[in-house]
């Protein structure tokens, strides 16, 4: 908690502040965006693409579509992965092939069956 207070204090010195939200992130981003527009701003959203889970991919699409509907700018980062656009599909396939494989090898024989006693 102290580190968040320090972060907020440092941000305030720079003319900003720390805001923490709880709830559905899609709803929160959409609500904040609408509030900024009403206040006369044209927000630009920066976020990292979520490539690891289906709900993250769905979230990305929902937010992108929302920003496109409002004709707002957004920037999608690639999280901590550094790869060129040309290699992205190859990396994606390789990564998910690895992630979706079974953690445990299928046994060839099972030694503790009744026939082996």
N, C-alpha and C positions, 0 to 999 in steps of 0.2 A: 504494500500500500504506500509506503514511504517513497518508493521509486516512482510510482505514478504521480504522487504529489510533486516530486522534484521535476519530473518531466513536464507537468502542467505549468509549474512555476517558470521553467526555462522557456516554454512556448509562449507564455504570457509576456515575457520580456521581449519576445520577437513579434508581438502583436497578434498572437494566435492563442489557441487553447486546446486542451485535450477533451474529447467527448467520448464517453463510453456508452454503448447501447446494448440492450438485451432484447432478444426476440428473433423473429424471422428476418434474416439478413436481406432478402429480396424486398420485403415490405419496407424495411428501414431505409434502404438505398433509394427506393422509389419515393418514399415520403420526404426524405431529405432533399432529393432532387426537385420535387415539386415546390417545397418551401423556398429553396434557393431561387427558383424561377419567379415565384410570387414576389420575392424580395428584390427582383430586378437583376439577378445574376444569370449568367449563362455558364453553368457548371461544366467542367470536363472531368470525366472519371478516369482514374488510373487504377488498374487492378491486375493481378497476376492470374493468368489462365490456370484453371484447375484441371489437370489432365489425369488425375489419379482415381477419381470415383465418379460414378454416374450422376449423382446429385450435383456435384460440382460442375460438371459439363453442362447439365441442365440449367444451373444457376447462371453460368456465363451466357448461355444463349438467351435466357429471359432478360438479363440486364442489357445485353447488346441490343436486342429487339426493342426494349423500352427506350434506350437512348436514340436509336434510329428513328423511332416514331416521333420523338421530340426534336429531331434534327440536332442532336447534341453530339459533341466530340467525346471520344473515349480512346484510351490507349490500353492495349492488352500486353502485359509483360509475359515472360515465359518462366516465371517463378525462378528457381535457382538453377534451372537447366540452361546451359549455353549451347545452342546448336543453330546451324544455319537453316533457313527456310527450306532449302533443297533437301536437307537430311531429316526434316521433322517427321515425315510420314514413315520413313525407315525406322527412325528412333522409336516412334509411337508403337509401331507393330512389334518391334523387338522387345520393348519394355513390357507391353501387355502380354505378349507370349510368355515371357518370364513370370510376370505377376500372376497369371492365371493357371500356371502349371501347379500340379499337386505338390505339397510340401514333402510328402512321403512317397517313396518308391513303392509300387505295387509288388508285394512279395511273390516270389515264384512258387514257394512252398510254405506251408504253415506246419510247423513241427509239433504243435501241441494239440493236434486233433485226436479223437478217440482211436483212429486207425494206427497211430504212431505209439500207442502205449504198450 
